[in-house]
Amino acid sequence: MRHTRGAGPRSRTGMGSILLTLILLLLPAVSTEVNFGPTLDFLGRFHPIVVHFPIVLILCTVFFEWMFGSFKGPIGLSILNLLYSWSMYSAVAAVLAGYFLFRSGDYGGDLIDTHFWSGVAVAVLMIWCVHFRKRYEKTHRWRWRQLSRALLLLSGVTVAFAGHQGGSLTHGPDFVVEPIQKAIHDRNLQEKTVLKNPASQLVFRDLLLPAFDRTCLKCHNAQNAKSDLDLSTFAGIEAGGKSLKPMLIPGRPEESELFVRVNLPPKHDEYMPPDGKIPLKDAEVDLLYHWIKAGALEEDTLGRLMQNDTLRKVMDSYLPELAENQLSRQAQRLERMKTGPRLARMALDLGLEVRPDEETDSAYYTLSMQFPPKVITDETLAKLLPYKDYFSKVSLVGADVTDEGLYYLGQMSNLQSLILTKSCIKGYGLAYLKDLPKLKMINLSHTDLNDQNLLFLNQFPVLQRAYVFNTFVSPEVVKVVDEHLENARITLEEGDYY
């Protein structure tokens, strides 16, 4: 008799769950070009408000079910039933409002698709969670309760994921973990800005490597190892280059090619660095000599080497200059760190996104487009001029930036990477970028760049890579320019979008 009485309501509940599920699953297939009128578009604007209800209600339901689901009191059951029902209703309402907002055309891309489908998944899971809970209440069969609880738990996980996707749409892809990333970044910067005791400084990492960075690494780095020689790491120096001559012979600096080259007369053909470029200072050459003489160990400290009276006299006059340079870099880092939050807020208002550049050893920042993208013009870049020295990487994919706007980018003296893919430039404004001392990569794919303006790349001092896919440049000119640039490569590949 009990089974017969329950058949009718259970059947109706099952048909309702199936029908509502089909509607939600078919909703993304409804063309967004269908004009539903301003009323539904208006309702879509309520999605950011409505969407908070299922997030809170579903997570509360998970908590109460696992904490108090075994109690049989009428008050507890009433609260749970309300939580289950309103979790389902609010999830369905959020999906419908989200669809109306989505069809407005202001959003697009993979992230919005993932967010929408995860929202549909939450609503469908809650529909069947409530369905099986009602079956349990009518039959008291344990399997329906277990199935309902499993779907509820899965709904909690999915709604958390959907909420993260929504936060990413509004605030950027790393919105949730950004405070943790910022704390780690700030801690690392603080550690790097502490001025070490001179005696504890590592000779190679703290003294010689910064000197090489200033004088040698433009030509001898991991990405652009001229003569196959990389001076950016201890292992790279030990590996040597094309000459096959050992760079370091511990205890014998006169036979170590690294010391021999920097100790030659400046007019010698093999003197390094060549062509009148900035050489190592005399104190740095002396330090390199005594470091190799002492064994050229990567972990050697300045305190151990300064036991040598000759080197100690040299370093006594050099250390004040070294400390002044380190303190100056520290002050610049701290100033950029202090200004970073204000810069990020300003960029957000302009439709841009600013983040710390984790690949640099200083408080530089990356500048990129928001998602969904807003209109970025030359005037937008002009507003960033007060912070022109803060940026190391800029990505303006699809921006309405013209060649005149490249003037503002040309003021960013610490810029290393510039992506202008699908922007409005023709190329004559590249002349504004020719004096950037650190610009190593530029992406000009999908622009109106032509053969004549491509030649401006010959004037870029440290360029290593340029991408010119789907432009008006001819393969023949690309080949000629590529062969002319000794340390850079011009390619017809599309390149990174950042």
Buried (B, 14 or more C-beta within 10 A) or exposed (E): EEEEEBEEEBEEBBEEBEEBBEBBBEBEEEEEEEEEEEEBBEBBEBBBEBBEBBBEBBBBBBEBBEEEBEEEEEEBBEBBBEBBBBBBBBBBBBBBBBBBBBBEEEBEEEBBBBBBBBBBBBBBBBBBBBBBBBBBBBBEEEEBBEBBBEBBBBBBEBBBBBBBBBBBBEBBBBBBEBEEEBEEBBEEBEEEBEEEEBEEBBBBBBBBBBBBBBBBBBBBBEEBBBEEBBBBBBEBBEEBBEEEBBBBBBEEBEEBBBBBBBBEEEEEEEBBBEEEEEBBBEBBBBBBBBBBBBEBBEEBBBEBBBEBEEBEEBBEEBBEEBEEEBEEBBEBBBEBBEBBEEBBEBBBEBBBBBBBBEEBBBBBBBBBBBBBBEEBBBEBBEBBEEBBBBBBBBBBBBBBBBBBBBBBBBBBEBBBBBBBBBBBBBBBBBBBBBEBEBBBBBBBBBBBBBBEBBBBBEEBEBBBBBBBBBBBBEEEBBEBBBEEBEBBEBBBEBBBBB
